[in-house]
Amino acid sequence: MGSVYDNARSVLERAQNAALRAGHQVTLVAASKMNDAARVREAFDAGIRAFGENRAQELEEKYRAGAYEGASLHFIGHLQKNKVKSVVGKADLIESVDSAELLGLIAQRAAALGIVQRVLLEVNIGGEASKTGAPVEEIPRMAEAAGDLPGIQVLGLMTIPPICGQKEKTLRYFQETRNLFVDMSGKKYDNVTMSILSMGMSADFEEAILCGANMVRVGSAIFGRRIYPGESTKIL
Ligand SMILES: *Cc1c(COP(=O)(O)O)cnc(C)c1O
């Protein structure tokens, strides 16, 4: 693994090449969880202009440290109801809205701040019980609900397909999400514009771009493998 700077340059180039092959633009979001402000700035210096955080507290800390200056900030993790307040207005895009209730709470907070919060609807494309994201059949209902929420602008869909280690299966999930995206684009909902499809991570972002993703979220390929608390750092 090289430096954050070199990794970021190489991932940017790979994403741009895939986008050229796919014939559309792509936004690379660096998933910076568990990396401090200095490492975020290193990725910024390499040309990364969007960062995604998973936890509200971590986002706030790095936000205060100026980590995201000049870049767009996304919230990509599971958003707890009691954390809505600290994320709305700071995040340029909340990618992980997984229920109509959460959509309502975000809208309320946005209205209180006098802003419009841009969001993506997160779909649980694999239908896994343990996963975040709304069931496929909830997505049209959530889009419908957005029509009554002036504080909300829905810009598209996000998904994290099941981790299965089989490329063909992952590709099928990407294609299903793309189909849902196209279906949703064909309908008219107030406060909804289907323009962003966010899918693909370190292991599969190029395939995702070729399947229609115009936003990818890449962590470990840029920042290196994450060492979780309690995990041994010894090389066995
Ligand atoms: C951490 C994370 C990523 C990036 O995962 P990598 O496999 O490290 O690239 C993407 N999306 C979400 C929601 C994440 O939490």
The ligand as an ORCA input file, in Angstrom:
! r2SCAN-3c Opt
* xyz 0 1
  C     -16.566      2.288      4.545
  C     -17.621      2.486      3.521
  C     -17.321      2.454      2.165
  C     -15.944      2.162      1.615
  O     -15.585      0.834      1.859
  P     -14.188      0.242      1.294
  O     -14.472     -1.182      1.067
  O     -13.167      0.486      2.348
  O     -13.883      0.965      0.043
  C     -18.349      2.707      1.275
  N     -19.616      2.946      1.677
  C     -19.945      2.976      2.969
  C     -21.338      3.246      3.366
  C     -18.953      2.732      3.927
  O     -19.289      2.734      5.207
*
